[in-house]
């Protein structure tokens, strides 16, 4: 399977920070070793919950800074 993503970072320098954030959220959700696990072996719910929680936290942080 091709490893293609249409997601483009607005600030490419933020990539490592976002990866760290993703790993932190996954760990808090009980998905240990999220960096190294094959995401194809996780359910859509597991993968979606990581992205959803990240989005929720980023929106909350933005709203606090308004």
N, C-alpha and C positions, 0 to 999 in steps of 0.2 A: 504494500500500500504506500502511496506517495505521501511524503511528509510535507504537505502544502497548507499554508494558512494565509488567508486574505487579510488577517488582522495586521494592521501597520501601527507601530508605536509612533505617537506624535513626538515623543521625546525618546529617541533610541537609547540614550544614556540611562534611562529609567528601567531598562530590561532586568538587570540584576535585582534591583529593589522590588520589582513586581514579582519576580520568581521567589524571592525570600518571603514576601507577603503571602503568596500562594501556598508555599510550604508551611508557613505558620498557621494559616487558616485551616489547611488540610489536617495538620496535626491536632488542632483543637477540635476538629470534627471527628477525630478518631481514625484518620487515614494515615497511618504511619508509613514512612518511607515513600511519600508521594512523589518525590523527585525521581526516584529510581524505578518505581512500579510502572508496568505497562498499562497505560491509561485505557487501552482497549479491553483489558480484563476487568475494569471497574464498570459498574452500572451507570447508566445515564444519570440516575438520581445522585449517585456519589459524585460524579464529575460536575454535574450542574450545581450541587449544593456548595461546592468550593467557589465556583464563579459567582453564584448568587450571594454568598456571604461576603465575598470580596467587594462586590458592587454595593451591597448594603452599607458596609463600613466606610467605603469611599464617599458615598452620598452623605452619610452622617457626619463625616469629618468636614466635608465641604459646607454643609448647613451650619455647623458650629462656627465656621470661620466667616460666615456672612455677617 
